[in-house]
């Protein structure tokens, strides 16, 4: 949700300053949809690696997988 709102991947909390200053509320529907998408990607991620959910949830690789799927880098 944040990457899409900023139109950029987020690597630092400093990137959130502008978004916070906009005083934009995120709706329950947006949060629910983002959760569903992230959950589906996590399920596929876990299956493809035979990892435990706890390991996946703590991994940078899962975050990267979600970003690659939902917010791919331009040119990829």
C-alpha positions in Angstrom: 0.0 0.0 0.0 2.8 2.4 0.9 4.8 1.7 -2.2 1.8 2.3 -4.4 0.9 5.5 -2.5 4.5 6.8 -2.9 4.9 5.3 -6.4 8.3 4.0 -5.1 9.6 1.1 -3.1 10.2 2.1 0.5 13.7 1.4 2.0 13.8 4.1 4.7 11.4 5.5 7.2 12.3 9.0 6.0 10.5 8.2 2.8 7.2 8.1 4.7 7.4 11.8 5.8 5.6 13.1 2.8 2.9 10.5 3.0 2.4 11.2 6.8 2.1 14.9 6.1 -0.7 14.4 3.6 -2.9 13.3 6.4 -4.5 10.6 4.2 -6.4 7.9 5.9 -6.1 4.4 4.6 -9.5 2.7 4.4 -10.4 -0.7 5.9 -11.1 -1.9 2.4 -7.5 -1.0 1.3 -6.0 -2.7 4.3 -8.1 -5.8 3.8 -7.2 -6.0 0.2 -3.5 -5.5 0.9 -3.7 -8.3 3.5 -5.3 -10.7 1.1 -2.7 -10.0 -1.6 0.2 -10.3 0.9 -1.3 -13.6 2.3 -1.6 -15.2 -1.1 1.9 -14.2 -2.0 3.2 -15.6 1.3 1.4 -18.9 0.8 3.0 -19.3 -2.6 6.4 -18.2 -1.2 6.2 -20.7 1.6 5.3 -23.6 -0.7 8.0 -22.8 -3.2 10.7 -22.9 -0.5 9.2 -25.4 1.9 9.7 -22.9 4.7 7.7 -22.6 7.9 5.4 -19.6 8.0 7.4 -18.1 11.0 10.6 -18.1 9.0 8.9 -16.5 5.9 7.3 -13.8 8.0 10.7 -12.7 9.4 12.5 -12.8 6.1 13.5 -10.0 3.8 13.0 -12.4 0.9 9.2 -12.4 1.6 9.1 -8.6 1.5 11.0 -8.6 -1.8 8.7 -11.3 -3.2 5.6 -9.1 -2.3 7.2 -6.0 -3.8 8.3 -7.9 -7.0 4.8 -9.1 -7.5 2.8 -6.0 -6.6 5.3 -3.2 -7.3 7.9 -4.5 -9.8 11.0 -2.4 -10.5 10.7 -0.5 -13.8 12.6 -2.3 -16.6 12.0 -5.8 -15.1 
